[in-house]
């Protein structure tokens, strides 16, 4: 069964906009094809998919996709929904059109309403449409979609329903909220008594004590609420960070660092408001309903005026919810883009300064910043329009309220005390309904943030499925017929087979870009091969099971903020000061002991990436000290001497190999330096995704 409009799907990886569009088309035709499953079945390269490839994927799902080229004046003739080639290498879904307006589902920014002219400025003239006459669903290729939750996410309180003490907090907040009715009761009884000229004594002291007591309870409830929020935020933030860092290496290689940072930081910020917002949804509607009941009992006509006003505000809120989602998505994406640009600039400042790219980066930043501030300006204008609409509606209700009430007061049909108390109750009703509307808007914004966070919260690292860990081996490690591909068209590793014996030191040589680093990542348990087996002592391992046995040092490793000692021991909790002698021996073997000794504090000197006081070669050897210090039995090094001169490279490699032989550790090293090969037990040539034995270098 078709849906009226495809459900919005946001892309997570930098180049999966095409897959996101396919997921949306599948949703329209009632086929369950979530982006997570498509990503696993059709892995994409950093350059994305062609229209032809997207057409093939749709055909495999039983949806005959037809790539077409059209002129701009033929855009309104395309059968919808359709996938449009948009901008530079991007895809969007054209969902529907009405008059001169179109609805575009953009995997980067979300749902957008554009004019035909605005759309024509972005598209290339290529599209992918569905041939309705040949459409079919192949057996096993798609499942009928399951029914979604009938309650929209911006009205759901499920996310906080299991938070400890949440219902105690709800009850106490509700009891305190009921205190708002005390003042209308006091005003009504007091003013009616005054104008009736009856001697009625008002128990002021009772009301005063009540207010003081409620204020005290409200303070305690506020402290209690802050503690609940703190606990919820702390646990959720910590759990979210754990899920993020346990994502497989492939996850980070296919995403921008700025985008990951933006998603995580916005998600953490949204957590702090969830409890208060959900409690508002749980409680305030009941207070508003009680207020309306009292108003209707006092005067049905006046209550209907208030109901009409609130209904109008509700319609404004629905419009605002849609606009808020668009602006939130756009600002988040622009923020992630700007964060990534700034981080790239800071980390690559040496390149920028040496190449004289200051003006280029300034212009690029100015262009990005212009888009950002323009989006923020548009958001501010929209918020002002929204605020004015609410204000006009509220003022209109007040005028009608006075216009209807004055004749009733003049005729005696309404007492003055009732008039005043009704106004106060109307204010209570309006305040609580407004809180509900604004809560819905905020929940809607948080829903966007949560949806973007699903990528790291619920993607499961394959290594976590392991039944156990392998930390030691006695005889051998065997890699048997391994295959791995970043894209379906090209196998980086193709039927690779290798057997490593305990204590063996091997070198791998080969052309750049062949896949050597990819193999090292698989050997270290950081990447999972698409097929093949890895056996340790003839026991086949599950994905990631042996990761704790291997230590890999690659060219993208960095120094962490801490002391020299921390960066070598990698913050080992069981480290003792007696091991400083071992560290000094390692640093001496690598030729940097004197350098470290002359740093302020020696091993206690505080360093971090980009501010270590070390040269590139010294920096690299300090990172290698980690590999020599660790107690892992399999050491994997990727270009360990790339930044060293001939003498330092020879000294460093000799120290590494001698250390591994003394400790009976197994060593795999990728190198482009042929002068170093004589130190190894065996040398392998990496070619066409396989390892070919070159010989036993140290015996020749």
N, C-alpha and C positions, 0 to 999 in steps of 0.2 A: 504494500500500500504506500502511495506517495505521501510525502509531507508537503504542506503548503509552501514552505520555504526551507532550504537546507539549514541545518544547525551550524552555527559558527564554529570553526575549528581553527585554533591558533597554532602556527608553526613553532617548533622549539629549536630544531637545528637550523643552522644558517641557510641551508639550501634545500629544505624540504617543503617549500611552498607548493610545489606541484602535487606532492603526496597529500598535503592538507586539502587542496582543492578536490582531489579524487575522493577523499573521505567525505567531503561535503556533498558531492554529487551522489555518492552511494547512499548517504542519509536521505537525500531527496527521493530516491527510488526505493527506499525501505530496506536497504541492504546494510547489514552491520559490518562496517569496515573501519574500526577506530584507527587513528593515526599510529598508535603504538604498534599494532600488528602489521600495518603497511610498512612501517619503518624497518621491522625485522625481516619481512619477506622481500622488500625491494630496497636494499640499502643504496643510498645516493652518494655521489661524490660531492666534493666541495663546489662543483660547478652546476649541480642540480641535474634535472632531466630535460631532454628535448620533448617537443610536442609529440613526436613519433613514439618515444618511449612511454609517455603518459597514455597515448592511445592504446599501446600494447597492453598496459596494465589494466585499463578499463575493459578491454576485450576479454582478458582473462577472468574478469569479474562478471562477464555476461552483459556488459554495457558497451555496445559497439561505438567506440569513440572515433570521430572523423575529423582529422585536422583540416581546417579551411583557411583560405585567405580572403579578406573582404575589404572593400573600400569603406571609408569612414561614413559615407552616406548610406551604406547598407547595414550599419550597426543595428538599426531598429528591426531588421528582418531576421536576425539570428534567433534560432529556437532556444529558449531558456529553460533551465539554467545552462550556462556555457562557461568554459574555462577560457579566459583571455590572457594572451601574452601581454604583460603590463610593465612598462618601464624597461630597465636594463636587466634582463634575465629573471623576471619575477612573473608569478602567475596569480590571478584572482578569479573569483567566480562572479559572473554577472547573474544576479539572482532574479530580479524582476525590473520592469520599467513601467512608468506611469507618466504619460505626457512627455515633458522634457526632462524628467528626472529618472535616475536609475539607482538601483541598490547594488552596491559592490561588496562582496564578502572578501576582505583582504586578510590573508593569513598573518600579515605583519601587524596591521593596525586594528583589525576588527571590522564591524559593519559600518559602511559609509554610504551616505546619500549624496549623490553627485548629479550635476547637470550633464546632458549629453556633451556639451562643449568641453567641460572639465575632463570628462572621461576620454574624449578624443585626443586631448593633449598628452595623454599618458600611454595609450595603447599603441601596439606596433602594426596592427592589421592582421594578426594571426589568432585563430581561436580553435578550440576543440569542442565539438558539439556531439550530442548523442543521436544516433540514427534510431528514431522511435520504431520504425517498421521492423528492424532486426533485433530489437532489444529482447534479451532473454536472461534468465538467471541460471547459470550452470550448476549442476549438482555439486554440493560441497564447496562452492566458491563464495557463497554468501549466506548469511543467516538472516532470517527475519528479525527486525529490530525488536528488542524487548521493550515493554512499556516503561517509560521514564517516570520518575517520581512526579506525582500530580502537583505537588507543591513547588513553586519556583524557588530557586536558591535564595533569592532576596527576601523570602518570607520564612525560610526554614531556620529552625534553631537547633538542628541536629548536631551541629559541630560542637556545641558546648553542653549538650544534654548529659554527658557522662563526666563532666567536671565535678570533682568532689565539692560538696557544700553548695552547689549551684542552686538547689531548690530551697535550702535554708535562706540563702541570700535573696531569692525571689520572694519568699514569704515575708521576710522582714522589710524588704523594699516596698512590697504591696501595703503592708500595715502602715508604714510611714507615709506612703502616698495618700492613704485615706484621710490623713490629717488635713489635706487641702480643703475638705468640706467643713472644717470647724469655723473658719471665718465667715462663710456665707450664713451658717446657722446663727452665729453671734449677731451679725449685722441684721438679719431678718427679724429675730426676736426683739432686739434692742430698738430698732427703728419703729417696728409695729407698735411696741409698747409706748414709745415716745409720742407717736401720733394718735394713739387711741386714748391718751391721757389717763391711762390706768397706772396705778402704783405697782409696777412689776419690778422686783429686785433682780438684777442680773448678777449672776455668780462670776464676777470678774476674776476673783482669786482662783477659781477653778480653771478658768480658761488660761490664765497666766501660768499656773502650774503645769497645765497640759502642754502649752507651747514650750516651756523650759524642758519638760521631760522628753517631748518629741525631738527637740533640738539635740539633747544628749544622746538619745537613741540613734538619731540620724548620724551623729558624729561617730559613734561606735560602729554603726553599719557601714559608714564610709571606710573606716579602718579595716573592717572585716572584708569589704569588697576589694580594697587595695591589695590585701593579702591573697585573696583568691585569684585576682588578676596576675599578681606577681608569680604565684606558683604555676598557674596555667601557662603564662608566657615563658617562664624559665624552662619548664618541661618541654613545651612545644618547640621553642627555639633550639634547645639542645638536641631534641630528637630530629628536627629538620636538618640541622647542621650535620648530624651523624649520617642521615640518609644522603645528603649531598656529597660528603667526602667518601662515602662507600659506593658511589656510582662508579661503574667501570671506566677505565682509561678512555675507551672509545667515546664515552659520553662527553668528556671535556675536549676531545680533539675535534668534535663536530660543532662546538658552540663557542661564541665569543665570550671572553672573560667578563667584559662589561655587561653583557646581557645576563650572565649567571649572577653576577653581583647585584644587578638591579632587581632581578626577580626575588632573590633571597632577602635582600634588605627591605624591600617593600612588603614582602610577606611577613617578616618579623614585626615590622611596624604595624601592620594590620591586625596582628594577633592581640595587641593590647586593647583594642577597642571592641573585640568580638563579644566579650561577656556583657559589657554594658549595653551594647546594641541588642543582643539576644534577650536580655532581661527586659529591655524596653518593649520588645515584641511580645514577651510573655505577659507583661503586666499592664502596659499603658492602654491597650485596647479595652481592658475591663474597666479601668477608671473612666475612660471616655464613654463607654456604654452606660455606666452608672450616671454620669453627668447628663447624658442625653435623656435618660429615663426621667430624671428629676425635671429637666427642662420641658419635656413633653407633658409631664404631669401639671406643671405650672401653667404653660400656655402652648398648645400644640402648634399654633401658627408660627410663633416665634422659633420654636424648635425646628420646624421645617425650613425656615430661612437659614438657620445655622447648618442644617443638614445639606441644603443646596450649596452653601458656601464651601463646606468641607468636601463635597463631591467635586466641585470645581477645582479645589486645591488638589484633590486626588488625580484629576485629569492632568493638571499641570505637573504633578509628580511623575506620572507615567511618561510624559514627554521628557521631563528632566532625567528620568532614569536612563532612557535611551541615549540622550545627549551626554550624560555623565560617563556612560560606558565608552562612548567614542572618544571623548577627551582623555579619559583615564588611560585607555590603551595607547593613544597617540603620544601622550606625554611620557608614559613608561617607555615606549619604544625609542623616542627621541632621547630620553635620559640615558638609556642603555647605550645608544650609539655615541652619545657625548662622553659617557664614562669610559667606553672602550677607546675612544680617540685620545682622551687625556692620559689614560694608562699607557697606551702605546707611545705617546709622545714622551712621557717621563722615562719609561723603560728604554726607549731608543734615542735618548737625548744625545748620546755620543755620535750616532749616525747623523742626526739632524744638524749638530754643530759642525761636524767635519765636512758635511756636504753642503753647508750653507742653506739649509731648507727652512730657515726661520720664517721668511716671507710666505713660503708655500704653506707651512703649518698654520700661520696666523690667518691667512685667507681661508683655509679649510675650516679652521675653528670659527671664524666669523660667519661663514655660511651655515655651519651647524648651529651656532648660537642664535643666528637670526631665525632659523626654523623653530628653535626651542622657545625663544621669547615671544615669537609670533603666536605659537600654540598657547603659551601661558596668557598672552594678552587676550586671545580669542576666548579662552576659558574664563578669564576675569569678566569680560563683557557679557558672556553667557550667564555667569553667576549673578551679575547685576540685573539682567533681564529677568531671570528666574525670581530673584528677590523682589523686584518691582511687581511682578505678576502676583506673587503671594500677598504683597502689601496692598495692592489695589483690591484684591478679593476680600481681604480682611476689612479694609475701610468701607467697602461697599456693604458688607454685612452689618457693620456698626451703624451706618446711616439708616438702613432698613429697620434695624432693631429699634432705634430711637423713633423713627417715623411711625412704627406700629405701636410702640409702648406709650407714647405721650397721650394719644386719645384714651387709652385704657386707664391711665392715671387720672386724667381729667374727669372721666365718667365714674371713677371709683371702682371699676372692675378689677383693678390691680392696686394693691397697697404699695406704698413707697418702699417699705422694707423688702417686700417681695421683688420689686423692681431692681433694687440694689443687689440683693442676693442672687437674683437671676443673672444679672450682669456678671457677677463674680463666677457663678457656675458656668456661664457661657465662656468666660475667659479660661476657666479650667478645661472645659471641653476643647476649646480651640488650641490651647497649649499642648494638651496631650495628643490631639490628632496631628498637630504640626510636628511634634516629636516623632510620632509614628511615621509620617511622611519622610522626614529627614533621615530617620533610621533606615527606611527602605532605600533611600538614595545612597546612604553610606554603605549599606549591605550590598547594594548593587556594585558600587566601586570595589568593595572588598572581594566580591565574587569574581571580578576581572582579575584581581591580583591572585586570588586562590587558583583560578583556572590556569594562569601562567606558571604557578608554582607546582601544579600537578606533575610536571615533567620531572622534577627532582624528588618530589615527595613519594611518588608511587612507582617510578621505574626501579626495577629490582636488579641489583647486581648479581650476576650469575654466580659469583664466588660465594655468596651467602647461602647458596643451596647445597654446599658441600656437606657431606656427612661427617667429615673429620678433616684434620690437617696432617700433612706429612712434613716433618721438620728435619728428618735425617734420612740418609740412605747409605747402604753398605757397598753396593756393587756398581750399579749403572743407572743412567737415565736414558730412556729411548724415546725419540720423537719419530713417529711412524706415519708416513703418508699425510702430512699436514697440508691443509689447504686454507687459504685466507684471501679474501678479496674486499677491498674498500668499495668497489663498484662491481656489479654483475658482469660487466664486460671484460674485466681484467683481473686475473688472479695474481696477487703479489707473491704469494707462496703457493707452489704447485707441486704436490706429492713430495714434499720435503721429508727426508729420512736421515736421522743422525743418531748415533749411539755415543754417549759420553761415559767414560769409566771414572770411578772414584779417584780423585786426585789428578785427573788429566787437565792439562792446560792447552787450549786450542785457540787459534786465531782465525778470523773470518775476514776475507778480503773481497773486493768487488766494486763495481761502479756505483756512484752515488745514485740514489733513487731506485735501486733494484729491490729493496725490501729488507735490508739487513736489520735495521732498527725495529721493524715490525716483527721479525723473527725473534729478536732479543726480548721484546715485550711479551711475546707468547711464551718464550722459555722462562721468563720471570713470573708468569702467572698473572700478568697485568692485562693481557688481551686473550680472548678465547678464540681458538681456531674454528673455522667454519666446519671442518671435518678432520678426521684423523684421530690418532690416539697418542697420549703421553703416558709412559709407564715408568715407574720408579721401582727398581728391584723387581721387575716383571709384574708389578701390580698397577693396573690401569687406574689413572687418576681422574677424578671428576674435575670440572672447571675450577681453577683457582685453588685446588686442594693443597698444592705444593708451594703456594706463593710465599708462605712464611719461611720456607727453606732457602729462598733465593734473595739476593740483593742485587739490584740493578742500578748502576750509575750511568746516567745518560747526559747528553749535551745540554738538556734543558733543566737540569737540576740547579737549585739555587741555594744560597745561604739563608738560613732562617734567623729571625731576630732572636738573639741570645748571645751567650759567650762562645769563644772559640771551642771550649770544652763541650758545650752543649751541641755545637754543630758537628762535632766528631762523634760523640756518643749518641747523638740524636735523642737527647733528653731522657736517657735511660734512668729509670727510677731507682734501680739497684746499683747504680754507679758508686764506687768508693774512691776516696782521694788516693788510695794506694795504686790505682790504675793510671795515675798521671805518668808513672814511669813507662808504662806500655805506650801511652800516647806520645811521649817524648821520643821513644824509640822509633815509632812509626813516622813521626815528623822528620826525624833525623834521616831515616832511610829515603824519604821523599825529597830531602834537600831543602826543607823550609823551617827547620827547627830554630835556626838563628833569627829568621824573620819574625816568627811568632814570639820568640823570647823578648824581642825588642819592642813589641807592641805594648802600649800602656796596660799593665795587668797581666801580660803573658796569656796563659790559657784562660784567664778570667776576662780578657778584653771583650767588650760588647761590640758585636758586628751585626750587619744585616746585608742583604743583597743590594748592591749599588753603593754601599758605604762601608767597605771592609778595610780600606787602607792597603789592599793587596793588588799586585799586578794580575793580569789575566792568567799568566802561568801559575802564579802562587795561588790564586783563587781556585784553579782547576786541581792543583795538587792537594789543597785543603779538602776539597770535595772527595778526592780519591782516598784520603785518610779515613773517611767513613767506611769504605769498602774493606780496608785492611783492619779496622778496629772491630767490625761487626763479627758476630759468631755464626753467620749463615754459612752453609756448606757449599752453596753454589753462588759464585761471584760472576756478575755479568757487567762488562764495561763497554760502553759505546764511545769510541774515539777518545781514549783516556789521555792521549798526548797531543791533542790537536793544537793546543796553544803553547807548546813547549819547543825550545830549540833542540838541536840534534843531541847535545850532551845531556840536557835535562830529560829529554824523552827516553834516552837509553838508560839513565839512572833510575827514572821512575818505573819503566817497564821491568827492569831487572828486580827492583824492590818488590813489585807486585807479584811476579812469578815466583821469586824465592819465598815470599811470605806464604803463598798458596801451597807450595810444595812442603814447607815446614809444617803448616797446619793441616795438610792433607785435604785442602779445599779444591773444588773443581772450578775451573776458570774458562769463561768464554769472552773473548775480546774481539771487537771489530776495530780494524786499523787500516789506514791507507799508507802506512810507513813501511816499506819493504825491509828497511834496515833492522826492524825490530822482530822479524819473523823467526830468526834463529833461536830465540828463547823459548819457543813453544814446542809442545809435543807433536802437534799436528796443525796443518794449515788447510783451510777449506776455501774454495772459490764459490762465491754466491752468484749464480747465473740463472736467469729465467725461472726464478722461484725455487731453485734447488741448490743444494750444497754438494760440490764436487771436491773430493780429497786431492790436495796438491802434493802432500808428502809429509814426512816427519822432519821438521826443520832442524831440531836440535841435534839429530843424529847425523846430519849431512855435513 
